[in-house]
Amino acid sequence: MDQAKIRPIPEPSLRRLPAYLFYLRRMLAGGRDVISCPHIARDLHLDPTLVRKDLEATGMIGKPKVGYPIPQLVGTIEEFLGLHNTRDAFLVGAGHLGAALIGYEGFREIGLNVVAAFDADPAKVGGQLRGISVLPMDKLIELAQRMAVHIGIVTVPAAAAQSVADAMVTGGIRAIWNFAPTHLRVPESVVLEEVQLSSSLAVLSSRLNKMLAPE
Protein backbone atom coordinates (compact mmCIF):
# COMPACT_ATOMS: atom_id res chain seq x y z
CA MET A 1 0.00 0.00 0.00
CA ASP A 2 1.45 3.34 -1.10
CA GLN A 3 1.21 5.58 1.97
CA ALA A 4 1.76 8.71 -0.17
CA LYS A 5 -1.51 8.12 -1.97
CA ILE A 6 -3.59 7.63 1.17
CA ARG A 7 -5.71 10.58 2.20
CA PRO A 8 -7.35 11.06 5.61
CA ILE A 9 -10.52 8.98 5.57
CA PRO A 10 -13.84 10.32 6.91
CA GLU A 11 -15.42 8.21 9.65
CA PRO A 12 -18.48 7.23 7.54
CA SER A 13 -16.12 5.84 4.90
CA LEU A 14 -14.15 3.97 7.55
CA ARG A 15 -17.36 2.39 8.84
CA ARG A 16 -18.27 1.19 5.34
CA LEU A 17 -14.95 -0.57 4.69
CA PRO A 18 -15.77 -3.73 6.70
CA ALA A 19 -18.99 -4.12 4.67
CA TYR A 20 -16.97 -3.90 1.45
CA LEU A 21 -14.53 -6.44 2.83
CA PHE A 22 -17.17 -9.02 3.75
CA TYR A 23 -18.82 -8.54 0.37
CA LEU A 24 -15.55 -8.89 -1.55
CA ARG A 25 -14.61 -12.02 0.36
CA ARG A 26 -17.92 -13.56 -0.70
CA MET A 27 -17.29 -12.60 -4.32
CA LEU A 28 -13.79 -14.08 -4.16
CA ALA A 29 -15.09 -17.31 -2.62
CA GLY A 30 -17.62 -17.49 -5.45
CA GLY A 31 -14.88 -17.44 -8.06
CA ARG A 32 -14.97 -13.79 -9.10
CA ASP A 33 -11.57 -12.09 -9.41
CA VAL A 34 -12.34 -8.60 -10.80
CA ILE A 35 -15.05 -6.15 -9.77
CA SER A 36 -16.07 -2.56 -10.50
CA CYS A 37 -17.41 0.27 -8.34
CA PRO A 38 -20.82 0.21 -10.06
CA HIS A 39 -21.11 -3.52 -9.35
CA ILE A 40 -20.24 -3.04 -5.67
CA ALA A 41 -22.55 -0.03 -5.43
CA ARG A 42 -25.47 -1.90 -6.99
CA ASP A 43 -25.18 -4.89 -4.67
CA LEU A 44 -24.66 -2.80 -1.52
CA HIS A 45 -27.20 -0.09 -2.49
CA LEU A 46 -24.64 2.72 -2.51
CA ASP A 47 -23.61 5.45 -4.93
CA PRO A 48 -20.76 4.36 -7.26
CA THR A 49 -18.88 7.63 -6.73
CA LEU A 50 -19.05 7.11 -2.96
CA VAL A 51 -17.68 3.57 -3.32
CA ARG A 52 -14.81 4.79 -5.51
CA LYS A 53 -13.85 7.52 -3.02
CA ASP A 54 -13.99 5.05 -0.11
CA LEU A 55 -11.69 2.60 -1.87
CA GLU A 56 -9.31 5.32 -3.04
CA ALA A 57 -8.90 6.36 0.59
CA THR A 58 -7.19 3.01 1.23
CA GLY A 59 -4.68 3.71 -1.53
CA MET A 60 -6.28 1.34 -4.04
CA ILE A 61 -6.97 2.77 -7.52
CA GLY A 62 -9.06 0.78 -9.99
CA LYS A 63 -8.44 0.55 -13.72
CA PRO A 64 -10.90 2.46 -15.94
CA LYS A 65 -13.51 0.16 -17.56
CA VAL A 66 -11.94 -2.81 -15.78
CA GLY A 67 -12.27 -2.31 -12.04
CA TYR A 68 -10.30 -3.83 -9.20
CA PRO A 69 -8.56 -7.20 -8.87
CA ILE A 70 -10.48 -8.60 -5.90
CA PRO A 71 -7.58 -10.43 -4.18
CA GLN A 72 -5.48 -7.26 -4.18
CA LEU A 73 -8.41 -5.11 -3.06
CA VAL A 74 -9.20 -7.48 -0.18
CA GLY A 75 -5.56 -7.39 0.94
CA THR A 76 -5.43 -3.60 0.70
CA ILE A 77 -8.54 -3.13 2.85
CA GLU A 78 -7.33 -5.70 5.39
CA GLU A 79 -3.99 -3.93 5.68
CA PHE A 80 -5.65 -0.51 5.91
CA LEU A 81 -7.91 -1.71 8.75
CA GLY A 82 -5.02 -3.45 10.50
CA LEU A 83 -6.67 -6.87 10.30
CA HIS A 84 -3.38 -8.65 9.69
CA ASN A 85 -2.42 -7.81 13.28
CA THR A 86 -4.51 -9.85 15.72
CA ARG A 87 -5.14 -7.82 18.84
CA ASP A 88 -5.93 -9.27 22.25
CA ALA A 89 -8.81 -7.83 24.24
CA PHE A 90 -10.28 -8.00 27.73
CA LEU A 91 -14.04 -8.08 28.20
CA VAL A 92 -15.67 -6.85 31.40
CA GLY A 93 -19.20 -8.03 32.12
CA ALA A 94 -19.78 -11.79 32.01
CA GLY A 95 -23.52 -11.59 31.40
CA HIS A 96 -25.64 -12.46 28.39
CA LEU A 97 -24.28 -9.65 26.20
CA GLY A 98 -20.70 -10.47 27.10
CA ALA A 99 -21.28 -14.14 26.30
CA ALA A 100 -22.87 -13.26 22.97
CA LEU A 101 -19.93 -11.05 21.98
CA ILE A 102 -17.34 -13.65 22.97
CA GLY A 103 -19.24 -16.25 20.98
CA TYR A 104 -19.30 -14.15 17.82
CA GLU A 105 -16.98 -15.88 15.33
CA GLY A 106 -16.74 -12.80 13.13
CA PHE A 107 -14.35 -11.12 15.58
CA ARG A 108 -11.56 -13.45 14.56
CA GLU A 109 -12.01 -12.40 10.94
CA ILE A 110 -11.35 -8.80 11.90
CA GLY A 111 -8.36 -9.56 14.11
CA LEU A 112 -9.93 -9.41 17.59
CA ASN A 113 -9.08 -12.07 20.16
CA VAL A 114 -10.83 -11.93 23.56
CA VAL A 115 -8.35 -13.57 25.94
CA ALA A 116 -10.08 -13.03 29.29
CA ALA A 117 -13.35 -11.90 30.82
CA PHE A 118 -13.82 -10.11 34.14
CA ASP A 119 -16.76 -9.66 36.47
CA ALA A 120 -17.47 -8.31 39.96
CA ASP A 121 -20.03 -11.06 40.72
CA PRO A 122 -18.40 -13.78 42.85
CA ALA A 123 -20.88 -16.29 41.42
CA LYS A 124 -19.41 -15.75 37.94
CA VAL A 125 -15.73 -15.47 38.86
CA GLY A 126 -13.85 -18.71 38.33
CA GLY A 127 -16.24 -19.94 35.70
CA GLN A 128 -16.04 -20.02 31.93
CA LEU A 129 -17.74 -17.82 29.36
CA ARG A 130 -17.78 -19.76 26.10
CA GLY A 131 -14.41 -21.23 26.96
CA ILE A 132 -12.93 -17.96 28.25
CA SER A 133 -11.97 -17.74 31.94
CA VAL A 134 -13.89 -15.24 34.08
CA LEU A 135 -11.53 -13.43 36.45
CA PRO A 136 -12.14 -11.03 39.36
CA MET A 137 -12.04 -7.32 38.63
CA ASP A 138 -9.08 -6.75 40.96
CA LYS A 139 -6.91 -8.70 38.50
CA LEU A 140 -7.69 -6.50 35.48
CA ILE A 141 -5.16 -3.68 35.93
CA GLU A 142 -2.18 -5.91 36.69
CA LEU A 143 -2.99 -8.38 33.90
CA ALA A 144 -3.60 -5.64 31.33
CA GLN A 145 -0.20 -4.15 32.13
CA ARG A 146 1.62 -7.49 32.18
CA MET A 147 0.01 -8.81 28.98
CA ALA A 148 0.12 -5.44 27.17
CA VAL A 149 -3.57 -5.73 26.24
CA HIS A 150 -4.71 -2.58 24.47
CA ILE A 151 -8.43 -3.20 23.83
CA GLY A 152 -11.17 -3.32 26.44
CA ILE A 153 -14.82 -4.25 25.87
CA VAL A 154 -17.39 -2.96 28.36
CA THR A 155 -20.63 -4.94 28.73
CA VAL A 156 -21.61 -4.02 32.30
CA PRO A 157 -24.65 -2.04 33.52
CA ALA A 158 -24.46 1.74 33.15
CA ALA A 159 -23.78 2.34 36.85
CA ALA A 160 -20.57 0.30 36.76
CA ALA A 161 -19.29 1.32 33.34
CA GLN A 162 -17.23 4.40 34.30
CA SER A 163 -15.32 2.62 37.06
CA VAL A 164 -14.59 -0.22 34.63
CA ALA A 165 -13.31 2.25 32.05
CA ASP A 166 -11.13 3.94 34.68
CA ALA A 167 -9.58 0.59 35.59
CA MET A 168 -8.93 -0.17 31.93
CA VAL A 169 -7.19 3.17 31.42
CA THR A 170 -5.07 2.60 34.54
CA GLY A 171 -4.10 -0.79 33.16
CA GLY A 172 -2.81 0.77 29.96
CA ILE A 173 -5.71 -0.12 27.69
CA ARG A 174 -5.70 2.30 24.77
CA ALA A 175 -9.04 1.56 23.09
CA ILE A 176 -12.42 0.96 24.73
CA TRP A 177 -15.47 -0.51 23.01
CA ASN A 178 -18.41 0.48 25.18
CA PHE A 179 -21.74 -1.39 25.04
CA ALA A 180 -23.03 0.04 28.33
CA PRO A 181 -25.96 2.47 27.93
CA THR A 182 -24.00 5.47 29.14
CA HIS A 183 -21.33 7.87 27.88
CA LEU A 184 -17.85 7.24 29.25
CA ARG A 185 -15.20 9.84 30.08
CA VAL A 186 -11.72 8.83 29.00
CA PRO A 187 -8.45 10.67 28.33
CA GLU A 188 -7.83 11.98 24.82
CA SER A 189 -5.08 9.38 24.45
CA VAL A 190 -7.70 6.59 24.64
CA VAL A 191 -9.84 5.65 21.63
CA LEU A 192 -13.51 5.33 22.61
CA GLU A 193 -16.20 3.70 20.47
CA GLU A 194 -19.68 3.62 22.01
CA VAL A 195 -22.41 1.31 20.78
CA GLN A 196 -25.76 2.60 21.96
CA LEU A 197 -28.13 -0.31 21.38
CA SER A 198 -31.08 1.54 22.87
CA SER A 199 -30.54 4.50 20.51
CA SER A 200 -30.32 2.19 17.52
CA LEU A 201 -33.52 0.43 18.58
CA ALA A 202 -35.26 3.80 19.03
CA VAL A 203 -34.36 4.76 15.44
CA LEU A 204 -35.60 1.40 14.18
CA SER A 205 -38.86 1.70 16.11
CA SER A 206 -39.45 5.26 14.94
CA ARG A 207 -38.94 4.32 11.30
CA LEU A 208 -41.23 1.34 11.68
CA ASN A 209 -43.95 3.50 13.25
CA LYS A 210 -43.76 5.92 10.30
CA MET A 211 -43.93 3.05 7.83
CA LEU A 212 -46.96 1.50 9.49
CA ALA A 213 -48.79 4.77 10.18
CA PRO A 214 -52.08 5.06 8.29
CA GLU A 215 -52.09 7.44 5.33
Summary of the structure (lengths in Angstrom):
residues: 215
radius of gyration: 20.3
end to end distance: 52.9
largest distance: 62.2
contacts: 603
relative contact order: 0.09
helix: 47%
strand: 18%
